[in-house]
């Protein structure tokens, strides 16, 4: 096949250029099957991410190619493990993304080559580029996959070929992308020998004449007849999909080959499962109109998924928040689909409402109800906004607890949020708390199981340590994260603050230490001093402490947490009505210290053991009087209706 091969560096996106590798001189690179698949130099040189695992886990190795819109493209990726140190399966495992969709979640070149290095392998995918502008960008990204805990957190690519596939009428019209200037064939002797990604301390890529010996690109101008005929044979399958544009694995047709084996690696086809019947589908034109073409003046914030804009739809009658996915974000199509599938089926007063979505032009856009007061975190610290009164903070806690309790018990299946934090608790114009961001959510265990085994995901500072250790997810993981949120609300500081002394970096650990020493009141938000009833403080602190217990079995359910927070609110209201312990009374400091030390009060509720010890030394699970509470539905019950869940349960 007559093809021209180019150096890949002009197509690399961002500062993460990776490092070139070449096969060790003592390694024999097998010839590909068939032999005309690619030149020998393609398989004897590669580009990897580099020798530093911590750096590799924080970015993608990304290439961008300009292609004509309105066509399908066959993307052929060439692999050959060139490191002499990598000879076994699960030493270098990575994910492959095409146009921000997962093509391979666990790419293992040695596994594809039947346990051998130095064996060429290629993988074929079809990428659908929707029409619109004359040219579009096609993204290819690699990222280490930490799920299998492989030896090297690294990724590898030897070569890329992109074939334009004729449309159903045989049309290939449209200007082809202009390739980079033709460069010299890479001399493998100018590239560093590969010695594995995790052990090299000071390796420098040798660049000759501005050409690095990394992965190489074949941009095919005279398009392959085989590719076109394949399109005609399978045109029905490829063109009949109404789902989102994205990749289709050609191994579906038995076209994934290894030089060492003729065995076919089949994978399922990609189909859209987005519930268009349950929420509204927006066109990209509608989204651009709603945001004034993504005017930065309408920017509300930037999150892990992408930017969030304020917008107006339906002729300006409805205000919305529009979240636009960032192609470089670690959150991708899976989180996008999970968010839609979860929120389109859930309706609750304390869950944010999803209005619709847009997936045109390879975009991932979500449209929500507009939350006038933004995130809870915006009102706690690092802000110019006035601090929230204590009662209002309690009511926000209760609202968020109701939302989480509904997820755990009120839906058809238990739903575990997995990313509970103050930026994912939103406040509407009436200061009603609503839990948001369900991209990491997971359906909980069935009655026959106690947990879901899954890869650890979440936010540092809020992550359940037991989930992190055992990779077993339960609803108690949400309880732990919510406990951290309670301490954030009480102390008005971040869950993690690396600028503090080592023992104070983690809010959960520092609060547990202070509670054990009886000095929790010393890390209280200064604005709240003299404004919290001691008994309310005691109940709130006990609740938060139990939530962040090291062992999940020691933590209360969200129903029990809700019960105790409502009781804490009642204690606060009673104290305000009577004037006891509020507003700088003489005995306030003594009362706070007694509450912080957890001394037993015979008149207090027996919801938790009054003598709270360090979370790692307790060994008993406590429930609140044996009660399990149902959650509030959207019937407008006010948070101050203490024990309303017991007297009038509304769980669905």
Buried (B, 14 or more C-beta within 10 A) or exposed (E): EEBEBBBBBEBBBEEBBBBBBBBBEEBEBBEBBEEEBBBBBBBBBBBBBBBBBEEBBEBBBBBBBBBBBBBBBBBBBBBBBBBBBBBBBBBBBBBBBBBBBBBBEBBBBBBBBBEBBBBBBBBBBBBBBBEEEEEBEBBBBBBBBBBEEBBBBBBBBBBBBBBBBBBEEEEEEBEBBEBEEEBEBBBBEBBBBBBBBBEBEEBEBEBEEEBBBBBBBBBBEEBBEEBBEBBEEBBEEBEEBEBBBBBBBBBBBEBBBBBBBEEEBEBEBBEBEBBEEEBBBBEBEBBBBBBBEBEEEBEBEEBBBBBBBBBBBEEEEBBBBBBBBBBBBBBBBEBBBBBBBBBBBBEBBBBBBBBBBBBBBBBBBBBBBBBEBBBBBBBBBEEEEEBBEBBBBBBBBBBBBBBBBBBBBBBEEBBBBBBBBBBBBBBBEEBBBBBBBBBBBBBBBEEEEEBBEBEBBBBEBBBBBBBEEBBBBBBBBBBBBBBBBBBBBBBBBBBBBEEBEEEBBBBBBBBBBBBBEBBBBEBBBEEBBBBBBBBBBBBBBBBBBBBBBBBBEBBBBBBBBBBBBBBBBBBBBBBBEEEBBBEEBEEBBEBBBBBBBBEEBEEBBEBBBBEBBBBEEBEEBBBBEEBBBBBBBBEEBEBBBBEBBBEEEBBB
